[in-house]
Each structure stands twice: as structure tokens, then as C-alpha cells.
Amino acid sequence: MDLRSLRYFIAVLEAGSLSRAAVSLYVAQPALTAQVKKLEAELGTQLLERSHAGVTPTAAGLQLYQDARRLLSDAAAMRERLQRGPQGPEGSVTVAVPFLLASLLLGPVLARLKHSHPRIRVFVIDELSLMVRKAMVDRRADIGILVDTPSLDGFEVRRFAREAMFICGHDATGEVTALAQATSGKGRRKSAGSGRLQLPFASAARLPLVLQSRRFSIRQHVETAAAELGVELNIAHEHDSARVIRSLYLAGAGFTFSPACALSDGPLSGPPWLVARIVQPEMMRTYSLATPSAAEPDPATRVVMEALVEEARGMIEAGRWEAEFLHGTGKGAGA
């Protein structure tokens, strides 16, 4: 296995077909096909599913694609370092982040790093919370933002931020909004600085709900709260796709539970749109920064961690993220 084979494999995957990749690489298609087959033979596993429409990666192929991109980036960085000499921290850093938080946080972080440390290459794995944790355990990421995971064996885990859960949806009749207004007017504590309406969990559970399946952390959190209160969830639609869930509640098909970091993806609050913080009980998500505890993070990893922390702090202080900043207030370390 050499860098050229990996470069060819990446080109095939990104082009979606061997013929298109061959054109972009200026190589004959039979030669390119032979390179891919040689790579599969060397690794002892199938990397591509072939059909008349093109090629798609197998699970092994997708993992090789992610790892190969990083490897080629490291090779390019090494070449540049030897040719030009070091100019501050450099290298490749992979960050694993829950996809809802990635939408809010990663754009500003990457833009900041591009300006301040252009020689640091950041790769992002934006996945389900469970898969973010798996990426860390499998050592496919240097930094992970974990959800509700106070400790993890083999990792340094530091609390990062905590946010509330909200119920969101199209309230055509205004009845749910009126109930939320009544709840919020009974002297209960408001969300810090947000002035959001509040709705008891039991009331939210009775609404027609648009939810993802039980393998998603938000659904698990909702199920746990319902079980503790002894209430039944009124599930109108269940789909795994976050885009389908969003499309359904925007179409008025039901209400959905959303963490604070995802509120900016929905419509503006105000009639007929309801955005209310869940109370009785409050539903909170805690994020933690995780890095392997076996060794100190390298300079590039430390820079990326600092950017994540500072960008989150700034967003929270500016009110762009309705959350509580926790970094530096305590930590849990894996064994």
C-alpha cells in the first residue's frame, strides 16, 4: 500500500465512479481498477460496492477513506515542513462532534483556525453521540465532544458545556403556547438570560411527537424521562433522518425535542411557532471534551482544543448558544 494507491482510492470515492476518476487522474480506467483491486487484496477486505450507477464505499472503504485523507494530509504537511521549515504548530487533528452541535460550533472554529493557524489541518467526524464515543475508543479522533459521558476509560474527560432541551413545533391553535405561558407565569425560574416559555414534560409528551428511533441519544433521554414520570409518549412520526424530522415539524406534522444548540436551525420563535424549555423535570445535556490520557496532546491538538473552548465561551456569553459554560469547573478522568 502506497500513497499513490490511497490517492487513487480517494479520487474514485469522491468521483463516484471509476470512469470519472480515471478522467480526473489522467490514467487509464483498467489501470485504476487494478490499483483498487490490489488495495483490496492487500487489506483483505472489499472496499467498494460496484453497480451500473457507479461505486459506493463499504464500511471498511469509508473508514479507509477517512484515514487515508488524514494520512495524505500528514504527508503533505511533512513535505511542506521540510521544504519551508516550521512556522508555529502544525499537523492534522481529527475532531469528533455530535452532528447537531457541529452545525453550530464547527464553522466558527474552523474559520478561526484557518486564520490563526493555517498550517493545522482539521478533520471532522460529525456523527451520532454514540458514534462520536466509538470514534474516540477506536482512536480515530484526537478530540471528542461527548454527550452525558462524565468519564471514559483511557481518556481525560473535562466538562465543556451544559444546555437545556426544548419542545418545538407549529402551534396552529395556540393552545400549547397558552399552556406554556401559564406555566411560565407561575413564578418558576426562567431559563438563564433567555426568557423562553416553559412547558412541563408531561404536557409535551401528550403532543403529537416527531422523534428519531431509540438509538439516538435525544430519544433515549426522552424515553427515560417518560418512564420516570410514568407517562406515555404520543409518537406521530418516527424517522432516523434528522432532515426528515426537521421537514416534518416545519410542515406542522408534530412537535420535536431539540437541544439548545439546534434552535437556530428551526423557524423564528413566536406565533404560530412554539419554542419552550422543558421543565418538571428539566432535561439537560452535558458536553465534555475528551482526549486520550496516555500522552499529553501535541501542540496542534492543544490549539484546536483552545479554539473549541474559546468559541463556545464566546457564543454562550453573546447569547448565540443558550447554554452554561462549564470548562474549568471540574473534570472526570478515565482510568
Secondary structure, DSSP 4 states (H G I P E B T S, - for coil): --HHHHHHHHHHHHHSSHHHHHHHHTS-HHHHHHHHHHHHHHHTS--EEEETTEEEE-HHHHHHHHHHHHHHHHHHHHHHHHHH---SS-EEEEEEEEHHHHHHHHHHHHHHHHHH-TTEEEEEEEE-HHHHHHHHHTT--SEEEEES-S--TTEEEEEEEEEEEEEEEE-SSSHHHHHHHHHHTSSPPPPTTT--EEEEHHHHHHS-EEE--TTSHHHHHHHHHHHHHT----EEEE-S-HHHHHHHHHTTS-BEEEEGGGGGGSPPSBTTEEEEEEETTT-EEEEEEEEESSSPPPHHHHHHHHHHHHHHHHHHHHTSS-EEE-TTS-EEE--
